[in-house]
């Protein structure tokens, strides 16, 4: 099963796509806790998904936007 979440914002520089899952990573050095979080959201997502034996990936969309895909194993019924 894959869950996809996307936005229409400008996206993320290609060289930062994997870093966005690192704890405390922020795309802009000027951001702080007061102006844009602490950089833990996607790190927590990655940890939770991998604990469930799943994967999480991010990619830029055309013409703009970021898409995050979470793939989880489904159990046989």
BELKA-V49067 format. One record per pair of residues at least 4 apart in sequence whose ideal C-beta (glycine too) atoms are under 7 Angstrom apart, sorted by the first residue. I is the first residue (numbers start at 0). GAP is how many residues later the second one is. If there is no record, write none. Layout:
BEGIN
i:I gap:GAP
i:I gap:GAP
END
This chain:
BEGIN
i:0 gap:71
i:0 gap:73
i:1 gap:67
i:1 gap:68
i:1 gap:69
i:2 gap:67
i:3 gap:63
i:3 gap:65
i:4 gap:63
i:5 gap:55
i:5 gap:59
i:5 gap:60
i:5 gap:61
i:6 gap:58
i:6 gap:59
i:7 gap:56
i:7 gap:57
i:8 gap:55
i:8 gap:56
i:8 gap:57
i:9 gap:54
i:10 gap:49
i:10 gap:50
i:10 gap:53
i:10 gap:54
i:10 gap:55
i:11 gap:4
i:11 gap:5
i:11 gap:8
i:11 gap:15
i:11 gap:46
i:11 gap:48
i:11 gap:54
i:15 gap:4
i:15 gap:11
i:16 gap:41
i:16 gap:42
i:18 gap:6
i:19 gap:5
i:19 gap:22
i:19 gap:38
i:20 gap:21
i:20 gap:22
i:20 gap:25
i:20 gap:35
i:21 gap:21
i:22 gap:16
i:22 gap:17
i:22 gap:20
i:23 gap:14
i:23 gap:15
i:23 gap:16
i:24 gap:14
i:25 gap:5
i:25 gap:10
i:25 gap:13
i:30 gap:4
i:30 gap:5
i:31 gap:4
i:32 gap:4
i:32 gap:5
i:36 gap:4
i:39 gap:4
i:40 gap:4
i:41 gap:4
i:42 gap:4
i:43 gap:4
i:44 gap:4
i:44 gap:11
i:45 gap:4
i:45 gap:10
i:46 gap:4
i:47 gap:4
i:48 gap:5
i:48 gap:6
i:48 gap:7
i:48 gap:21
i:49 gap:4
i:51 gap:20
i:52 gap:20
i:53 gap:16
i:53 gap:17
i:53 gap:18
i:53 gap:19
i:54 gap:16
i:55 gap:12
i:55 gap:14
i:56 gap:12
i:57 gap:8
i:57 gap:9
i:57 gap:10
i:58 gap:8
i:59 gap:6
i:60 gap:4
i:60 gap:5
i:60 gap:6
END
